[in-house]
């Protein structure tokens, strides 16, 4: 057996003999070996109109997969066989000879502004097609989404996890010096492409958060001079102020798992607590009532619990309570201060920001506080957000000094594959949305 991958997961792929008994597999272990090798020949253009599309789409699929750190592409100049037709038989021995473990073939047809993409995935050592062929239809303008969807399907069939490439991220786009920072909300593809601005820079905006369906965004705005929560419809950029409990300041909002209510922090009379408001009725419920500061709530995937930060013990720490409020149990016990907790979509981990000994970290821990691991360290790392499949964390990193700027980074939950997200300009406070329909 060959093992593949990183601290938290390893891909196990049977060798040439053992693979006769089954296809490409993934098993969760703790190895640190090599990524799976794959070949992605340029897809066949089934008509002349498709020629302009196939190379770009093919490169995007390969970039998505290689960018995870779980896969490594074999360059085209190493190929022995060439794929000239989607229907041609696969010479598995030729691909085996160059150590390819997976092969992706495809074809594209274009008619006017419509296109179809079909692809197949092969396990080279077993000589089998993995999962059957798939055909997608869309517009030529949406070729990037088509490529992301193909990559998601490949990723899912090999790893057994859901994909995350066909998703979007809302964030705060920044410009100007630190003492006069201009901010506006923006949304982009997960890889930094197709940025669209949702607000202007006339006021400070913070903490944008996608709804579970990806059609709405909550964020904090200082339009009134004090922080209030706005709700924005992504499709028409319509905005309205959220009806919250009476108070001086409302901030740190997040949607409930069904999208029908919002949990948030509210300051009134010098005290900050966590509330929930129903979006349809405006009815609110107070969930905490301690004299300390309770903020940054995040719901568990099943909606039954809330993780939040509080200074009730004297320093910022993480706590979990029922989604209906009540007693809370502390889960952070390391040195330093903990903040911005976010529950993993898988339900098994909580990501957080930690400040200790003059450094900031992005970390993860089990929901009982065990197995804390710090994934990053820098002058200022903060604000983690999870990919839809719970495999990757995106966060903001700010550099030191008067000329310091913010940028978005991502990292695998194993602590490997740290990389900058290719956003034009400074950016902070990301929120990863769901897979697009």
Helices and strands as residue ranges (DSSP letters): E 2-5, E 10-13, G 18-21, E 36-39, E 44-45, G 48-50, H 51-66, E 71-73, G 76-78, H 92-97, E 102-111, E 114-123, E 128-129, E 134-139, G 140-142, H 143-159, E 167-175, G 178-180, E 182-189, E 196-197, E 205-210, E 216-221, E 228-233, E 239-241, E 249-255, E 261-268, E 271-278, E 284-286, E 294-299, E 305-310, E 317-322, E 328-330, E 337-343, E 349-356, E 359-366, E 373-374, E 381-386, E 392-398, E 406-412, E 419-420, E 426-435
